[in-house]
Amino acid sequence: MATTTAKKNTSRAAATPKVKAASAPGKANPAKATVDPFLWASIGITGFSLVLKMLGKKDHAAFAGRLAAQTLLLGMYRKMKK
C-alpha cells in the first residue's frame, strides 16, 4: 500500500511544471537591471546641489552638480552594455 501512494506522489510531481526558484535580491542579473535608479539619483543630486547653492556653498554645489552628470553617464553605460 505504501508503494502505491509513493507512485501517486511521483506521478503528480512529474505532471506539475517545474518553477525556477527566485534568486536572492542581492544576486540579481546585472543585464536585467533598469536604469531608473541612476535617473532618480541624478535628480536627487541636482536637487541637493540646488539646496547647497541656496545655502551659499557654491563650491560644494558645483561639485554635486558634476556628480549628477557622471551618474547619468553611468546609467547610459549600463543601458548600452545590456
C-alpha positions as CSV (number, residue, x, y, z in Angstrom):
1,M,0.0,0.0,0.0
2,A,2.9,2.4,0.7
3,T,4.2,1.9,-2.8
4,T,1.0,2.9,-4.5
5,T,0.9,6.2,-2.6
6,A,4.6,6.8,-3.4
7,K,3.8,6.2,-7.1
8,K,0.9,8.7,-7.0
9,N,3.1,11.3,-5.5
10,T,5.8,10.9,-8.1
11,S,3.4,10.9,-11.0
12,R,1.8,14.1,-9.6
13,A,5.2,15.7,-9.2
14,A,6.1,14.8,-12.8
15,A,2.9,16.2,-14.1
16,T,3.3,19.7,-12.5
17,P,5.6,22.1,-14.3
18,K,8.9,22.9,-12.6
19,V,9.2,26.5,-11.4
20,K,12.6,28.2,-11.0
21,A,13.4,29.4,-7.5
22,A,13.6,33.2,-7.2
23,S,17.1,34.4,-6.9
24,A,18.4,36.3,-3.9
25,P,17.8,40.0,-4.0
26,G,21.5,40.8,-3.9
27,K,22.3,38.4,-6.7
28,A,20.1,39.9,-9.5
29,N,21.2,39.7,-13.0
30,P,23.0,42.9,-13.9
31,A,22.0,42.7,-17.5
32,K,18.3,42.9,-16.5
33,A,18.7,45.8,-14.1
34,T,17.0,49.0,-15.0
35,V,18.5,52.5,-15.5
36,D,15.8,54.2,-13.4
37,P,17.8,54.3,-10.2
38,F,20.5,56.3,-12.0
39,L,18.0,58.8,-13.3
40,W,16.4,59.3,-9.8
41,A,19.8,59.5,-8.2
42,S,20.8,62.2,-10.7
43,I,17.6,64.1,-10.0
44,G,18.2,63.9,-6.3
45,I,21.8,65.1,-6.6
46,T,20.6,68.0,-8.7
47,G,18.1,69.0,-6.0
48,F,20.8,68.6,-3.4
49,S,23.1,70.9,-5.4
50,L,20.4,73.5,-5.6
51,V,19.9,73.4,-1.9
52,L,23.7,73.8,-1.4
53,K,23.7,76.8,-3.7
54,M,20.8,78.4,-1.9
55,L,22.7,78.0,1.4
56,G,25.7,79.9,-0.1
57,K,28.1,76.9,-0.5
58,K,28.8,77.4,-4.2
59,D,31.9,75.2,-4.3
60,H,30.1,72.3,-2.8
61,A,27.1,72.9,-5.1
62,A,29.4,72.8,-8.2
63,F,30.9,69.5,-7.0
64,A,27.5,68.0,-6.5
65,G,26.4,69.2,-9.9
66,R,29.2,67.4,-11.6
67,L,28.2,64.2,-9.8
68,A,24.8,64.4,-11.4
69,A,26.3,64.3,-14.9
70,Q,28.5,61.4,-14.0
71,T,25.6,59.5,-12.6
72,L,23.6,59.9,-15.9
73,L,26.7,58.7,-17.8
74,L,26.9,55.6,-15.7
75,G,23.2,54.9,-16.4
76,M,23.8,55.3,-20.1
77,Y,26.8,53.0,-20.0
78,R,24.8,50.4,-18.2
79,K,22.0,50.6,-20.7
80,M,24.4,50.3,-23.6
81,K,26.1,47.3,-22.0
82,K,22.8,45.4,-21.9
